[in-house]
Amino acid sequence: MNAIVSDAEEAGTLWLLRPEEYASWFEARNDTVRACLAAAAFRPEPGSQATIPGENGRGDMIKIIGEDADMWAIADIPKSAPGHAYRLETSLPAEQCAALALGWGLGCYVFDRYRREPAEPRPVLAIGGDIDITDINRQVKGIALTRDLINTPAIDMLPDRLAGEARALAERHGAVMREIVGDELLEENYPMIHAVGAASAVAPRLIDMRWGDDAAFRLTLVGKGVCFDSGGLDLKPSSGMLLMKKDMGGAANVLGLASMIMDAALPVRLRVLIPAVENAVSGNAYRPGDILKSRKGLTVEVGNTDAEGRLVLADALCAADEEEPDLLIDMATLTGAARVAVGLEIAAMFTPNDALAGELAQWGGECCDPLWRLPLWASYAKQLDSKFADINNTGNGFGGAITAALFLQRFIERSDNWVHFDFMGWNKTERPGRPVGGEAFAIRALYAMIARHCAAPEK
């Protein structure tokens, strides 16, 4: 069911007003509504809201917003409002209404797969005017897919299940998908994906999805698919494992973004690569000090088995780079250092391309999807030096998000337009439209940028 519709029968009304509009609106209401607001001591200040009697027996609502209200201004309403439809009445411009509607849709998200009783239906928002409702719902569904994948515990989201979700998405949109599984990874030269996932009872794999016209703009998305990360033989403490079902957040985000792109039928040639593994412990687990051969031919000394994400991404990025895509994006819950640098709500972004960084930052601001560029600081690369191999997978502990990005950059030679995202993938605190649990990072900004490029006369 769509969260946003063009019209709805028997809908209540959501009055969305600026403070200066309240007095005239209040005078136009009937005695019952005025008495209700007076009894509630309602004050027309930004953020104030109230439920009021409606003309058709449905409850209406009023909310006051300020000039600086962003897309989350009404995103808290669906969580507590009755489950019937609301028709939006406001003088706000269409562009701002569209952003608010997207926030509403994201506020309707519920993950109740494991609850005995399903959650109560969230209310629908009816919104008229010149607004692309289809695109709003497309983004809501893509982000819901990302959140669902991350929220699902590892017992139901190991590499085979993640591949099943990717295949279902591919089938819905007529994409072609193949899996390279287990020892096939060695045969097809993905040795680091194989090494990281070998200890799991569920075989590691590379998910490779293709969609669109081969002659179109070539876009490749690579997502870290570590379905659970124990840390390997460099075992995490139990507290460090509690959220490790989210370590496939990069994969979840690229699948959510791919869903939006394919559903919109954007004129791109899309490829999605997901190295899907469980970093487990068993007799054949890879070890600290092991030296692994990579797809690129570089040898990698394992400084820490808990730095596994960059190993599997390196093989996948190398494969992506071989095709020289026009835009190469990788997404990962890669380092705790990125969270220390930018916190839990911002996606850290790395790219050697200044123009691409500036464009993404602009879209991040416009879409209320925060990004922050960190440097690919070349002199830090010496931290990755190894006495026994071409490169080590860990640095000295300082600038860890930067050294991880520099590690990945060593596996890319041909793609000028490469961008790497390192983010939390999880909301630890509740905010309007963003419940505790799995979260999408940067994909609304990326979708907006890609859609705009596709709409331009020249790409």
Secondary structure, 3 states (H helix, E strand, C coil): CCCEECCCCCCEEEEEECHHHHHHHHHCCCHHHHHHHHHCCCCCCCCCEEEECCCCCCCEEEEECCCCCCCCCCCCHHHHCCCCCEEEEECCCHHHHHHHHHHHHHHCCCCCCCCCCCCCCCCCEECCCCCCHHHHHHHHHHHHHHHHHHHCCHHHCCHHHHHHHHHHHHHHHCCEEEEEECCHHHHCCCHHHHHHHCCCCCCCEEEEEEECCCCCEEEEEEECEEEEECCCCCCCCHHHHCCHHHHHHHHHHHHHHHHHHHHCCCCEEEEEEEEEEEECCCCCCCCCCCEEECCCCCEEECCCCCCCHHHHHHHHHHHHHHCCCCEEEEEECCCHHHHHHHCCCCEEEECCCHHHHHHHHHHHHHCCCCEEECCCCHHHHHHHCCCCCCEECCCCCCCHHHHHHHHHHCCCCCCCCEEEEECCCEECCCECCECCEECCCCHHHHHHHHHHHHHCCCC
